[in-house]
Amino acid sequence: MTYHLMASDFVGLLDVLNVRKVSLVGWSDGGCTGYDLAINYPDRLERIFTFGSNADVSGFSDDFVNNPVVAAYLARTRLEYRRLSPAPNDWDSFNAAMNTMWTTLPTYTAPQLRTIRVHATIADGQFDEGMKPEHLRYLVATIPDARLVILPNLSHFAMLQGPSAFNGAVLDFLRDYK
């Protein structure tokens, strides 16, 4: 499991659907995958909106997994995986692969991030449990013309906690980059 593999799978899906370019909204791992798309498949993107996403493991907070909100979310994902997956008994191997990915990836370098030429909004909740605020500022300073959007009083799970604020930020992003 890697972000590059997910990006190449996404491009394969776009090809099957005969979709040339998209505006990508990526939350957490989806945003990390968005960075990979912007670096390796820039012709497939109009723009990217990443939320709570890091470009390398230094941006990830050390105490993320010890947070009670995160623990509740991870318990929820385990139950939902078992209920919705076509391979419900494969949770342990899936979870192990995800944990390996989270502790080793992404590894996008500053020179790679500087190659991103699509409009980029780097967004997060004010109280994100997983992303270091200084890492978000680094992303905005490194990706050309990127902008930072911080949603007040929300966390990594802003789309669940404050869907109106989250959706408003996404709609602003889509309107502003026409």
N, C-alpha and C positions, 0 to 999 in steps of 0.2 A: 504494500500500500504506500503510494507516494503521491505528492501533489502533481508531479509531472504526469504520472499515469492517469490521474483523474482529469487533467487538462487534455491529454491526448484522447481519452474516452469522450470528453465533451466535444472536441473537434469532430470526432467520428460521428457523434449524434447529430451535430449540425450538418455534416455532409449527408447523412441519411435523410434528414429533413429538408435538405436543399436550402439551408439558411446560410447566407454569406457572412453576415455580421450581426452581432448582438450588443446590447448594453447589458453588462453583467452586474448583478447585485449579489454579493457573496458574503455570507455570515460565517465568521470563524474559519473553519477549513475551506469553505467556499471562497472566502476572500484570499486565502493563501493560494488556492487554485487559480483565482483571478490574476494574481501577480505572475504566476507561471504562464498563463495565457498571454498576458500583456508583454512578457519578455520573449516568449518562444513562438507565439502565434498572433502577433500584433494586428495582422490584416483581418483577423476574425472578430475584432472588438471595435466598437464605437467609443466606448468609455467603460470605466469600472467604478463601482461603489463597493468598498470593502468595509466591513463592520467587525470590530474585535478581532482583527487578523494581524499576525506578525509576519515579518519577512525573514527572520532567523530566530533561533531558539533563545537568544539573549533577550528578546522582547517579551518572553513569557514569564509571568510572575511565578515565583517558586512555591507559593502557598495556595495556588489555584485549587488543587484537589482537596485541600483541607477546609475549604470554605463550605459552610452548610448549604448554601444555595446551589453550589456546584454539585455537592453530594446528592441533593434531591434531584437535580437534573439527570445525573448519571444513573441513578436508580430508575428514573422514568425511562431513560433510553434503553436500559436493559429489558424492561417489561415490554416496551413498544417493539423492540427488535424481535423478541420472542413471539409477539402477537402478529407482527406484520411481515416478517421475513419469510421468503420461500424456503429458507434453511434455518428454522428456529433453534435447532440444537447446536448451531455453529457459533453461538454468542462468544464462548470463551476464546476461540481462535480469532474471531473478528476483533474482539476487544483487545487482545494481545497485539494484533497488528496495528490497531489504532494507537495504542499506548507507545509502541515502538516508534511509529511515525511522529507522534507528538513530542517525544523526547529527543529526536534526532533531526527533524525537519520542521520548517523549511530552512534552506541555506542560501537564500538569495543575497548576493553581494551588493555593495554600493554601486560598483560599475554596472551590474546587471539592472539594478533599479533605475539608474540614470538613463537607460535605454528606453524606458517606458515613455511612449509618446501619445498614448491615448489620454483623454481627460480622466483624472482620477480624484475621487473623493475618498479620503481616509476618515472613517467615522467610528465612533465608539460611544459607549455610555460613560457618564461621569464617574461611575463607581464600578467599572469593569473589574471583575475578580481575577482575570487572567492576563490582561495586557498592561504592560508598564507604560504610563503616560509619556515618558521620555522616548520610548520606542516609536510611539505614534508621531511625535514631533520629528524624530529622525526620518521617518518615512516621508513626511510632508516636505522636509528640507532636501531630501535626496531625489524623490520622483519629480521630474520637471513639471511645474505648474500644478502640482497636487494641492488640494486644500483639505483642511481639517474641519470636521463637524463633530462636536461633542454634545450628546443629548443629556441635558441636566437630569439629575436624580434617577438615572437608569443605570443598568449594569450590562454585562455581557449578554444578558437575555432580554434586551430592550424590546424586541418584537413581541415578546410575551407579556412583559411588564407594562409597556406603554405603546401599544400598537399604533395609536394615532400619531404620536411623536415620531416613531420609527418610519411609518408610511409617509408622513409629511416630509421627512428628510429625503427619502427615496424619490418622492415626486418632485421635490425641489431640484435634486440632482438631475432627473430626467428633463425637466423644463429648462434648466440653466445651461445645458450643453447641447443645444440644438444646432 
